[in-house]
Amino acid sequence: MNFMDEAIVALRAEVEQEKWASGIDLRKEQVICGEAYQFAPNQFFDNCLEIMVPQRFFHMPEEKIAEKYLTAQKPQVILTNQDYTIDITLNWLEGSLKAEQVPLCLQKLKNTICVAYPATLFFLMQNR
């Protein structure tokens, strides 16, 4: 690899694959960066989506959203921790995809987000 960004992208892919393979069970307490988290299921988008979210996370107040997300297109749902240093963002995309289209669409979305927010990390979770 000739460029540092290529090395970073390769490392991110490796970390994501390790997270996928590790079989994280969010029903149990997880220690992340030295901090313990309990997760609970949360419903979004009129109960069309359920994900496990740290119990201490809450919806970010509008004034903090305006400070932190400077783009015109802000995420539809922003959950954050007490210090506003870790966010979980969600957007509902209209339309439908065929199963074979999902990996490419997901990769394009991840690339777009990483350009705007380089510190973003993605964790793939198995449906349990």
N, C-alpha and C positions, 0 to 999 in steps of 0.2 A: 504494500500500500504506500502510495506516494504522499498522501495528504492526511493530516491529523483528523479531519472530519470523517474520513473513511474509517480510520481506526476507532473513533468514538462510536460510529454507527455499528460497526462489527461488534464492539464490546457491549453495546446496548442489546443487540440481538442475542448475544450469548447470555447475558444476565436474564433477559426475558425468558429464554428457553429454560434456564436453571429454575426460575420461579415456577414455570409451568410444570416442570418435572418433579418439583419438590412435594407436590400434593398438599399444599397449604390447606388446613382445615380451619375455616373462619368461625366455626362453632366453638373453638377453643381459644383461650387467650393467646395473643401473638405479641412477641417482643420485636419491635421495629425500631432500629437505631437507639436501642437501650430503653425504650419506653413501652410499657405494657398497654395493649389495647384489647378491649372486649368488643366484639362485633355483634350487630343485631340486624335482622332483615328490615328493609325500608322499601316502601312502595313509591313509585314515581309515575308521572304521565298517566293519570287516571287508572292506576293499578295495572298498567301494561308492562311495567318493568319492576322487578324486585331484585335488589342487590343488598349484600351485606356491607354495612357501613359502621365505622367506629361509633360506639354509643355516645361518646363525648362530642362528636361533631354536630354542628348546627348550621342552619341556613345563614349565609353571610348577609349582614345588613346592607341595604342599598348604598349607603355612604361609603362603606368599605369596597363594595363592588366598583363604584365609580373611581376610587383611588387606585385599585389594584389592576383592573381590567380596562386598559385604555383604548382598546379597539371598539369600533362601532358595534360589531357583532359579539355581544357578551354571551357566555353560556346561559342556557335557560335555567339550570339548577346549579347552585354553587354551595357546597357544604364545606365547612372549614373547621379547623381546630381553634382552641382558645387564643393562640398567639397569631392567628391568621397566616401561619407559615406553611401549612399543608392544606391543599384544597382538593376536593373531588368535584369534578364538573361533569354535567350531563347535558346532552342535546338530543332532541327527538328529530330524526330526519324523516321527512315525508317520502313516500314512495316505497317500492319494494325491490328487493334484490333476489336473484336466484342464488341458490347455495354456492355455486361455483364462482359467483361474482364477489362474495363476501371477503375472501382474503385480499384481493387486489384493492377493493374499496377501503378496507381497514388500513392497509398499508399507506394508501394515499392520504387518508385522514390523519394518520399518525405523523406522516412527513410534514403535512401542513401545520399541524399543531406544534411540532418540534421546531419549525422555522420561527414561529411566533413566540414560542415559550421553550427555549432550549433546555431548561432544567427539568422538563417534564419526563416522568418515568411511567411506563405502562406495565401493568401486571395482568397477565392472562390467567383467568380462573376457570376451572372446570365446572360445568353445570352438575350440581349434585342432586 
